[in-house]
Amino acid sequence: MRLPLPLFILLASTSLAAAQTPKPELISPQVKAAVDKAVGWLIRQQKSAGHIVDEKSDAKPRRGDLPSHSAAMTSLALMGLASVGHMPDDPTPEGQACGKALRYVVEGVEPDENGYLGRSDRSRMYGHGIISLMLGEMVGHSPDEATDKRLRKQLEGAIQLIIRSQQVPKSEANRGGWRYEPSSSDSDISVSVWQVMALRAAKNAGFEVPKGAIDNAVAYIKRSYRVERDSNGNPKSDAAAFSYEPYGGRQTFSTTAAGLLSLQVCGQYEAPEVLGSANWLLKSPPEINEPWFFYGCYYYAQGMYQRGGDHAATARQKTEQTLIASQSPDGSWYPRNGNEKSAGAVYATSLALLSLSVHHHFLPIYQK
């Protein structure tokens, strides 16, 4: 499977819902039915070795030389399944499938001497962030002791690599972020959000993450917020977007939703950039045919949920209506636009599950 370079653009949690908002029914029958169908479809895509991908081939992969992006894609699928309650240590058929997927990643990925996880399946730092995030969320849920031990060792090395790669000398604009390789001297919001999420998940799981790494990442993300500021550095507008790179690049629905969620994950719940991007998204909701819809919908659903109040209620209604209406009869979703289209149905279905899971509260990083 050959995925477009910016495939893994962006992933990422916590605020108080406004007291005046009526509490809606927790999970509607329509959403539950959509989730159950999606879970069944994803599990049917699992190969005998444990990976969850679109490819029909069931050839046995070699450790350290996995099918392209298969570890990253399996990690994304595993997070989608876990987000609605199917954990690798569950005795259910779904739990057993998740356990098999986790073993595929932990046993199949061969970190290099620096702890880099993105080489085995050629998913680079995008995949490194996704796999690391998944490992952080699965701490304590391995199906057996050997898998848990290997998982923790891989995660420790992976987090250290993220920290070291952030410290590569960069220009002022790019400082604090990440890009395609550990040695990259530039940054973008897409790769950076994955690493931020992984750091937060590892910290939640008890791993040591330096405060400076989070502070530098926050500063980098805030430099990507495109708004005119006053002499004190405060935004002059109460609604603005995040761009793909600091001081320039595309300002889109997906980059804005990613910026919103990543700052919340770092504890910046009341930062002006959070308030402004949530307001911008309230006025610019996602449309199924726009580029990177499934990315954007994922960050939008999770980020606006964290914001609470009218932002959360509006995003929930839009997300559920759009995804339920666009789900295929077999339970999958398929991207409709641009480069995202070539990412495939496992990718889209995994992100759709994560978008619909905001009220399940199974994964620690997405809890309030």
C-alpha positions, 0 to 999 in steps of 0.5 A: 500500500502506497499512501500519500506523503501527507496521509497522517497529517494531524491526531490528538484532549480535556475542558468543562462543558457549559452548564447550560447545555442540556445533556443529550442522550449519551449514544443514540441507537443510530450511532450505536448501529453505525459503530457496531457495523464499523467494528465488524467491518474493520475486524473482517479486514484483519490478515492472518498475521494480525495487520488490518489493511485494505490489501487482499494479499495475506502473505506473511510479513517479515519482522522489520520489513513490513508491508508499506504503512501496515504498522501505522494503519493497524495502529490507527485501526486498533485505536478506533476499535479501542475507542469504542471499548474493544481492548486487546486484553478482552476475552471477546472475539473483538478483543482477541482481534485487537490483541492479534493486531497489537502483537503484529505491531509490537513483534513486527516493528523493529526499532533502529538503534535510536528507537525509531519505529517509522522505518519498518513499514516506511511510514516515517515520523507520521507512522512513528507518532501514530504507533507511539500514540497507540502504544501509550494508549495500550499500556496495561491492556496487552494480551500477555506479559511478554507483549506488555514488556516489549511494548513498554520497551518500544515506547520508552525508546520511541518517546526518547526519539521524539524528544531528541528529534525535537532538539535538532537545530531549527530556525525560530519558526520551526523550533519545537516541531517535527517533520518527516524524519528524526533529523529534519530541520523543518517542521509542520503541524501535521507531523507535530501533532502526532508527536504531541499526542504520543508524548501526552499518551506516554505521560498519562501512562507514567513515562517521563516527558520533560515539561520543556518538550511540551512547552516548546511544542505549544509555542510551535503550534501557536506560531501556526495560528494565523491572526493579526495580534496587538502590541502585547501579542493578543489576537485581534479577532475571536475567530481564526484558523491554523495553517500547515506551517508557521507564518504561512501555508494552507489554512484549512478545516483539518489544520485548524481542528488539529491545532485546536485539539493538540493545544487542548491535549497540552492543557491549553484549554482557555488559550486564545488560540483554542477559543478562536479556532473553536469559533472558526470551526463553529462557522466552518463545519466539515463537508464530506467532499472536502479534502482531508475530511476524515482527518478533519472530522476526527479532530473536529469531533474530539476538539469541539467535544473538549471545548464543550457547550454549543461548540460540542453540541453543534459538532456532535450533531454535524459529525453524527449526521454526516457519518451516518449518512455516508457509511457504506452498507457493509459498515465501512467509510471511503474517502471521496476527495483528493489524496485522501481518496488513495488512503483507503477504507481502513483509514477512513473507517478507523478515523470515523470510529474515533470521530463517533467515540467521543462519549465512550471515554475508553481511551485516556487521551480523549477523556475530559 
